[in-house]
Amino acid sequence: MEEIEANRRAWDERAVIHRRDATGFYRLDALRAGRDPLTMIEAEGLGDVAGLRVVHLQCHIGTDTIGLARRGARAVGLDFSGEAIAAARVLAAECGVDAEFVQADVHDARAALDGAFDLVFVTWGALPWLPDMARWAAVVASLLAPGGALFLAEQHPSFVTLAEEDGRLTPHYDWRTAPDRPVVTQETRTYTGDPTPLRNTEHHSWDHPLSEVIGGLLGAGLRLTSFREHEALPWSHVPMMRDGGDGLYRLPEGMPRMPLSYSLRAEKPRG
Ligand SMILES: C[S@@+](CC[C@H](N)C(=O)[O-])C[C@H]1O[C@@H](n2cnc3c(N)ncnc32)[C@H](O)[C@@H]1O
């Protein structure tokens, strides 16, 4: 799919900038010094992963894969960006962490990875790069051992339809995207604040309603065992959001409370 290939080029270019971390967005020096990259949303939803076979899909430069490995997981990170995977391997070595990294499109993950996993870990800004939730869910199900689970944490599809205009949140974006009609965005800089101009400025993304995410998982034979909504998100979607100092941003006091993100667990039944 040409859109996926264009996205891969764009992520390759971003990964080179992100691994330098000139703006400190990824706090890589703190990670090397032992910082836990997972927020309380993942930490609370994950449970004990020590000894589990865990695959982290769309692992980017491997920060959260490192967090999983530090919790004792036998962690494998997968991403389609060769630059991201190269960066992840260096970062894991610098952190003294034993983790494996594989370059592959998520849609080819079953063929690219050996064996079955106890946990598939997918978080924050992963699903918008995938056109079809039923297809993605089938890949997740194919990776899980019987009794294994997906942990997913993502931006809330309702919240990301909103934009800030004159200090108010107003509906601005569609809540769903057809697989064959991606949202095409031009970005001349990456989101970390690094001023390096991008050559691959165009990317393609898809907004997925919760019904498609959950429906896809149920359709792939998984059982939803937990679903939570959160008043926090690990990035500032609108300028009014406040940095909580815990890796999470929230709406300011006085704004109506609303879910900014969600997390869920879905299990593959035994037998
Ligand atoms: C916003 S980042 C995800 C960050 C992630 N939560 C983490 O642990 O840092 C999105 C990642 O998805 C990857 N990606 C996008 N489309 C993909 C695909 N079709 N297959 C594999 N990786 C993909 C990109 O290369 C990028 O590293």
PDBQT file of the ligand as one rigid body, heavy atoms in Angstrom, charges set to zero:
ROOT
HETATM    1  C1  LIG A 301       3.832   7.509  17.565  1.00  0.00    +0.000 C 
HETATM    2  S1  LIG A 301       4.925   6.193  17.274  1.00  0.00    +0.000 S 
HETATM    3  C2  LIG A 301       4.442   5.052  18.532  1.00  0.00    +0.000 C 
HETATM    4  C3  LIG A 301       5.121   5.358  19.742  1.00  0.00    +0.000 C 
HETATM    5  C4  LIG A 301       5.042   4.226  20.718  1.00  0.00    +0.000 C 
HETATM    6  N1  LIG A 301       3.914   4.342  21.547  1.00  0.00    +0.000 N 
HETATM    7  C5  LIG A 301       6.278   4.098  21.518  1.00  0.00    +0.000 C 
HETATM    8  O1  LIG A 301       6.368   3.124  22.220  1.00  0.00    +0.000 OA
HETATM    9  O2  LIG A 301       7.152   4.972  21.481  1.00  0.00    +0.000 OA
HETATM   10  C6  LIG A 301       4.251   5.342  15.897  1.00  0.00    +0.000 C 
HETATM   11  C7  LIG A 301       5.183   4.222  15.436  1.00  0.00    +0.000 C 
HETATM   12  O3  LIG A 301       4.420   3.381  14.574  1.00  0.00    +0.000 OA
HETATM   13  C8  LIG A 301       5.301   2.924  13.565  1.00  0.00    +0.000 C 
HETATM   14  N2  LIG A 301       4.450   2.451  12.466  1.00  0.00    +0.000 N 
HETATM   15  C9  LIG A 301       3.528   3.157  11.744  1.00  0.00    +0.000 A 
HETATM   16  N3  LIG A 301       2.924   2.368  10.857  1.00  0.00    +0.000 NA
HETATM   17  C10 LIG A 301       3.461   1.125  11.008  1.00  0.00    +0.000 A 
HETATM   18  C11 LIG A 301       3.250  -0.123  10.361  1.00  0.00    +0.000 A 
HETATM   19  N4  LIG A 301       2.364  -0.259   9.372  1.00  0.00    +0.000 N 
HETATM   20  N5  LIG A 301       3.959  -1.189  10.780  1.00  0.00    +0.000 NA
HETATM   21  C12 LIG A 301       4.895  -1.074  11.766  1.00  0.00    +0.000 A 
HETATM   22  N6  LIG A 301       5.152   0.086  12.400  1.00  0.00    +0.000 NA
HETATM   23  C13 LIG A 301       4.435   1.178  12.034  1.00  0.00    +0.000 A 
HETATM   24  C14 LIG A 301       6.177   4.122  13.239  1.00  0.00    +0.000 C 
HETATM   25  O4  LIG A 301       7.381   3.768  12.618  1.00  0.00    +0.000 OA
HETATM   26  C15 LIG A 301       6.373   4.709  14.645  1.00  0.00    +0.000 C 
HETATM   27  O5  LIG A 301       7.555   4.218  15.202  1.00  0.00    +0.000 OA
ENDROOT
TORSDOF 0
